[in-house]
Amino acid sequence: MTALPDKSKSGISAMFNSIAKNYDFLNHLLSLGIDKKWRKILIRHIMKREPKTALDIACGTGDISIALWKKGLKVSAIDIAEKMIDVAREKSGKIGAKIKFICASADSVPFEDCSFDLVTIGFGIRNFDIRGESLLEIRRVLKQGGELAILEFATPKNRLWRWIFKSYFTKVVPIIGGIISKKRYAYSYLPVSVDSFPQYEEFASELEHFGFKDVQFITLSGGVAILYTGKKID
Ligand SMILES: C[S@@+](CC[C@H](N)C(=O)[O-])C[C@H]1O[C@@H](n2cnc3c(N)ncnc32)[C@H](O)[C@@H]1O
């Protein structure tokens, strides 16, 4: 039995640093490539509002940051795991993407008030140690009318689909993830972290509680992932 990481910043950053090299490969393999589709849906959705500036929080290896840059946005990105950022810098360097990557935490964002039209978080918020403070920080750095878009895992509501998904997520993912990354605890932590995160209406209410307006969510792949959106309107 492998010990799961603690949810402190140092525990979470150490875990992501330890899997940074294999992260992209395993992400696409274990999601059967569907994670790419979810990020495309996020980008298509947020581009409707024609944002010019974006902050990608918990950017990891930079897939969302790079996709935003390719759409012509001025992009900054933060993450607490330096080695994940190293991979992001290498990938963006290869295509000449000018993205400002900074090692920083969501609860202490190193930007001035009202700096961005858009903040994105892909599969990161369930790992934040102090989520409330982070949501307040995000509101602070968003411009008036700016949008927050969050992609996060969830648990399907349909019983049969939930059973299939949970079996895969709790049994297959830790085994394959463990064999390839040699860090089984990171892939055992994944389903545990999803289970302990509020989902659907519950998380939408949390966003409203922290001051976001016009909060909506779209379920993806039968509820395996959810795209939450909310706006800063005072
Ligand atoms: C599952 S990865 C997601 C990476 C990327 N957004 C994607 O879509 O693939 C989660 C990331 O959240 C980062 N993270 C966790 N807690 C954080 C915090 N408090 N502030 C900033 N980043 C954080 C981790 O270091 C990790 O790189």
The ligand as a Gaussian input file, in Angstrom:
#p B3LYP/6-31G(d) Opt

LIG

0 1
 C       -3.245000      17.777000     -13.043000
 S       -2.105000      19.092000     -13.304000
 C       -2.920000      20.020000     -14.559000
 C       -1.976000      20.718000     -15.492000
 C       -2.601000      21.400000     -16.701000
 N       -3.431000      22.521000     -16.327000
 C       -3.370000      20.447000     -17.574000
 O       -4.498000      20.764000     -17.964000
 O       -2.819000      19.384000     -17.905000
 C       -2.385000      20.050000     -11.864000
 C       -1.364000      21.167000     -11.646000
 O       -1.824000      22.010000     -10.575000
 C       -0.682000      22.533000      -9.930000
 N       -1.083000      23.103000      -8.638000
 C       -1.549000      22.443000      -7.557000
 N       -1.807000      23.307000      -6.557000
 C       -1.504000      24.541000      -7.030000
 C       -1.581000      25.856000      -6.470000
 N       -1.989000      26.051000      -5.212000
 N       -1.203000      26.901000      -7.237000
 C       -0.762000      26.701000      -8.521000
 N       -0.664000      25.491000      -9.092000
 C       -1.040000      24.419000      -8.362000
 C        0.234000      21.319000      -9.848000
 O        1.562000      21.657000      -9.584000
 C        0.023000      20.682000     -11.239000
 O        0.985000      21.107000     -12.170000

